Amino acid sequence: MDWKLIEVSKTDWIQDDSGVYTLINYVGPDKIRIDVMTTLDEPIISFIGRADDVRKNVMRWLEHELPVVLDSEISPEHAAYVGSELAKAELLKENYVQD
C-alpha cells in the first residue's frame, strides 16, 4: 500500500441516529465527569475520573454496552467528538464549555 496525503476541506457534522448525547464537566482536580444521556431526565450511565481514563472507559461502554442497552450504536465521528471534548475539558478545566 502506498502512502498518500489527503487534504480535506470544511466537513459538516453528520448526526447519527443513536439518540445518545453526552454532558461533560470538569469537576475538579484532575476529574472529568461524563453523563451519557438519551433524555434530559437522567443519565443512563456516568463516568468520573482522569480524562484519559474516562475516555477509554466511556468508549468501551459505547462500543460494547450501548448496543445491548439501547440496540443502537454511535458513529465513529460521534465517538471522536466525545473524545475531543473530554480532552478539551481536561485542558481548559474550570473554563471548559461543551459545544
C-alpha atoms as a printed R data frame, in Angstrom:
   type eleno elety resid chain resno       x      y      z
1  ATOM     1    CA   MET     A     1   0.000  0.000  0.000
2  ATOM     2    CA   ASP     A     2   1.367  3.392 -0.976
3  ATOM     3    CA   TRP     A     3   1.090  6.285  1.463
4  ATOM     4    CA   LYS     A     4  -0.869  9.327  0.391
5  ATOM     5    CA   LEU     A     5  -1.800 12.637  1.958
6  ATOM     6    CA   ILE     A     6  -5.430 13.669  1.634
7  ATOM     7    CA   GLU     A     7  -6.182 17.353  2.006
8  ATOM     8    CA   VAL     A     8  -9.622 17.905  3.487
9  ATOM     9    CA   SER     A     9 -11.899 20.908  3.345
10 ATOM    10    CA   LYS     A    10 -14.580 22.028  5.784
11 ATOM    11    CA   THR     A    11 -16.670 18.999  6.626
12 ATOM    12    CA   ASP     A    12 -20.132 19.269  8.107
13 ATOM    13    CA   TRP     A    13 -21.211 17.161 11.077
14 ATOM    14    CA   ILE     A    14 -23.442 14.228 10.145
15 ATOM    15    CA   GLN     A    15 -25.772 13.327 13.006
16 ATOM    16    CA   ASP     A    16 -26.019  9.614 13.710
17 ATOM    17    CA   ASP     A    17 -29.309  8.041 14.759
18 ATOM    18    CA   SER     A    18 -28.068  6.715 18.118
19 ATOM    19    CA   GLY     A    19 -30.243  9.067 20.176
20 ATOM    20    CA   VAL     A    20 -27.302  9.464 22.567
21 ATOM    21    CA   TYR     A    21 -25.711 12.672 23.725
22 ATOM    22    CA   THR     A    22 -23.257 13.465 26.481
23 ATOM    23    CA   LEU     A    23 -22.834 16.095 29.151
24 ATOM    24    CA   ILE     A    24 -19.193 16.648 30.063
25 ATOM    25    CA   ASN     A    25 -17.997 18.655 33.061
26 ATOM    26    CA   TYR     A    26 -14.689 19.401 34.718
27 ATOM    27    CA   VAL     A    27 -15.366 18.673 38.394
28 ATOM    28    CA   GLY     A    28 -12.015 19.411 39.952
29 ATOM    29    CA   PRO     A    29  -8.611 18.497 40.332
30 ATOM    30    CA   ASP     A    30  -7.904 16.012 37.571
31 ATOM    31    CA   LYS     A    31 -11.516 14.832 37.448
32 ATOM    32    CA   ILE     A    32 -13.855 14.924 34.482
33 ATOM    33    CA   ARG     A    33 -17.422 13.648 34.555
34 ATOM    34    CA   ILE     A    34 -19.370 12.473 31.542
35 ATOM    35    CA   ASP     A    35 -23.063 11.638 31.611
36 ATOM    36    CA   VAL     A    36 -24.393  9.557 28.718
37 ATOM    37    CA   MET     A    37 -27.969 10.668 28.070
38 ATOM    38    CA   THR     A    38 -30.951  9.857 25.888
39 ATOM    39    CA   THR     A    39 -33.338 12.325 27.551
40 ATOM    40    CA   LEU     A    40 -32.991 15.401 29.732
41 ATOM    41    CA   ASP     A    41 -34.291 13.468 32.758
42 ATOM    42    CA   GLU     A    42 -31.309 11.414 33.868
43 ATOM    43    CA   PRO     A    43 -28.162  9.770 32.546
44 ATOM    44    CA   ILE     A    44 -28.202  6.129 31.523
45 ATOM    45    CA   ILE     A    45 -24.621  5.889 32.798
46 ATOM    46    CA   SER     A    46 -21.945  8.276 34.102
47 ATOM    47    CA   PHE     A    47 -18.171  8.077 34.431
48 ATOM    48    CA   ILE     A    48 -15.850 10.218 36.559
49 ATOM    49    CA   GLY     A    49 -12.052 10.254 36.804
50 ATOM    50    CA   ARG     A    50  -8.989 11.413 34.891
51 ATOM    51    CA   ALA     A    51  -9.972 12.443 31.358
52 ATOM    52    CA   ASP     A    52  -7.867  9.748 29.673
53 ATOM    53    CA   ASP     A    53  -9.341  7.010 31.871
54 ATOM    54    CA   VAL     A    54 -12.870  8.339 31.389
55 ATOM    55    CA   ARG     A    55 -12.320  8.453 27.614
56 ATOM    56    CA   LYS     A    56 -11.180  4.836 27.477
57 ATOM    57    CA   ASN     A    57 -13.981  3.565 29.687
58 ATOM    58    CA   VAL     A    58 -16.804  5.505 28.067
59 ATOM    59    CA   MET     A    59 -15.650  4.449 24.587
60 ATOM    60    CA   ARG     A    60 -15.530  0.804 25.648
61 ATOM    61    CA   TRP     A    61 -19.020  1.159 27.131
62 ATOM    62    CA   LEU     A    62 -20.364  2.865 23.999
63 ATOM    63    CA   GLU     A    63 -18.872  0.171 21.788
64 ATOM    64    CA   HIS     A    64 -19.813 -2.903 23.826
65 ATOM    65    CA   GLU     A    65 -22.728 -1.994 26.113
66 ATOM    66    CA   LEU     A    66 -24.700  0.680 24.261
67 ATOM    67    CA   PRO     A    67 -25.798 -1.802 21.573
68 ATOM    68    CA   VAL     A    68 -27.097 -4.091 24.347
69 ATOM    69    CA   VAL     A    69 -28.785 -1.351 26.399
70 ATOM    70    CA   LEU     A    70 -30.355  0.650 23.563
71 ATOM    71    CA   ASP     A    71 -29.968 -1.553 20.486
72 ATOM    72    CA   SER     A    72 -28.135  1.416 18.985
73 ATOM    73    CA   GLU     A    73 -24.604  2.462 18.033
74 ATOM    74    CA   ILE     A    74 -22.803  5.785 17.801
75 ATOM    75    CA   SER     A    75 -20.827  6.623 14.700
76 ATOM    76    CA   PRO     A    76 -17.017  6.858 14.710
77 ATOM    77    CA   GLU     A    77 -17.452 10.597 14.052
78 ATOM    78    CA   HIS     A    78 -19.623 10.921 17.188
79 ATOM    79    CA   ALA     A    79 -17.110  8.922 19.254
80 ATOM    80    CA   ALA     A    80 -14.270 11.143 18.011
81 ATOM    81    CA   TYR     A    81 -16.242 14.235 19.034
82 ATOM    82    CA   VAL     A    82 -16.791 12.863 22.556
83 ATOM    83    CA   GLY     A    83 -13.062 12.105 22.868
84 ATOM    84    CA   SER     A    84 -12.102 15.588 21.698
85 ATOM    85    CA   GLU     A    85 -14.490 17.207 24.191
86 ATOM    86    CA   LEU     A    86 -13.013 15.135 27.039
87 ATOM    87    CA   ALA     A    87  -9.518 16.322 26.064
88 ATOM    88    CA   LYS     A    88 -10.743 19.905 25.861
89 ATOM    89    CA   ALA     A    89 -12.290 19.653 29.345
90 ATOM    90    CA   GLU     A    90  -9.004 18.337 30.707
91 ATOM    91    CA   LEU     A    91  -7.039 21.220 29.186
92 ATOM    92    CA   LEU     A    92  -9.414 24.076 29.960
93 ATOM    93    CA   LYS     A    93 -10.504 22.845 33.402
94 ATOM    94    CA   GLU     A    94 -12.946 25.335 35.038
95 ATOM    95    CA   ASN     A    95 -13.143 27.313 31.796
96 ATOM    96    CA   TYR     A    96 -14.450 24.361 29.790
97 ATOM    97    CA   VAL     A    97 -17.761 24.821 27.987
98 ATOM    98    CA   GLN     A    98 -19.055 21.919 25.933
99 ATOM    99    CA   ASP     A    99 -20.066 22.997 22.441
